[in-house]
């Protein structure tokens, strides 16, 4: 059905083109496909995502790469793809100056690779086998790209946020099952164009794809009904730092540069104290209202390293007095060190004992990574009457292989103290919800300067708070106390590795067929 829809779009474009120029001029057609593909791609990912556009964009871009002469088409495509990416993720990549354009140039190579490999291999393979080259390469690129310093940023599967029957697929395949289906749709449409649309082979291909999509959606819809959370819930409260007047930016720079005057250091310490007093007072208020799990946004509590013990002691006293689990998200500064920031969560039990400390494993590349050394990335967990709790910090949630530990630890609830900026709101929070479905956990992401969101292990939204619209920044939500053990938590990225192996097999087959054709031509 999807392939027929795309074919009808093309047919209407050709019929309605001014003066029949498309029909009369085959040279014009590739540029039309490029224009359509780039136009849809502008809305296929990032800030202005339209879910359907993410399915249609590669259909036309693939048509362009297959019909245009390679020496002309691929340089053009290499310019268009990173330009589209820059529009999709404008304001989201914190890389200053010329290095941003170096980043785009490298990104363009990753974006171009599936089209180049498809052009080189697909037509050397028979029938439906050729349609698998593009999706397998898309998965391979996305899989290896997910191991880089930006994790899964840019993965097209995120464009399907909110389409819960399809999103359930990530509980088996991770993001890569969705990206495979989207890319296969594009490849199948192009294969259908190149064949007789009424041929038996095309009909079989369309039926096969339709059957796969139907099975995925039926299974996803059934999972939403049959495996919906039914456990008791626990009240969680999370907080953002109050808007308390801070010392001048110059004072902050002097502290970080280790040349602050005694007066500047004292002013900063006073501000830290006012911020922390407010957070602890509001945490006490939420505990009195019935919250059993309380935390706040990333580095919202602030402290000099020498004052950190006293701050944590106050948290321990509060946890004992109110019988709560208090996850203190602290930015602890030691100006004597080259990288002065410790970005951590200190989990305190109702008895006042410290269950664990977890430091951010993936500082955001740029100014944050210049201030903070990454941790060893080992997640911690604690058993509670409200399920097994674990935690990550903000950017960590963009790395599925890091969150895989939550699945292995059999966590039920993952706390995610975060701190964003307006350009990545709400996209960054929406990305994090896929980790909940992958690992079978409920995720509570409190985001200063962004969208705070709680979802269950099926991706259902339990509660939300927009930092820029809310009058106060206390986020209270009821969270299921039991998660599930997903297939993905058990097998990890097996699907992605199968796709990589399949691509290698198809490459070998294409090479052998090419050699056989040359031998016959001698």
Secondary structure, DSSP 8 states (H G I E B T S, - for coil): -HHHHHHHHHHHHHHHSGGGHHHH-HHHHHHHHHHHHHHHHTTSSGGG--HHHHHHHHHHHHHHHHHS-HHHHHHHHHHHHHHHHHHHTTTT----THHHHHHHHHHHHHHHHHHHHHHHHGGGS-HHHHHHHHHHHHHHHHHHHTTSTTTTTT-GGGGGTT-HHHHTTHHHHTHHHHHHHHHHHHHHHHHHHHS-TTSHHHHHHHHHHHHHHHHHHHHHHHHHHHT---S-EEEEEEE---------HHHHHHHHTT---HHHHHHHHHHHHHHHHHHHHHHHHHHHTT-SEEEESTT-EEEEGGGHHHHHHHHHHHHHHHT-EEEEEEEEE-TTSSS-EEEEEEEE-TTS-EEEEEE-SS--TTHHHHH---------EEEETTEEEEEEEGGGGG-HHHHHHHHHTT-SEEEEEEE--GGGTTHHHHHHHHHHHHHT-EEEEEEETSEEEEE-TT--EEEEEETTT-SS-EEEEEEES-----HHHHHTTHHHHHHHHHHHHHHHHHHHHHHHHHHHH-
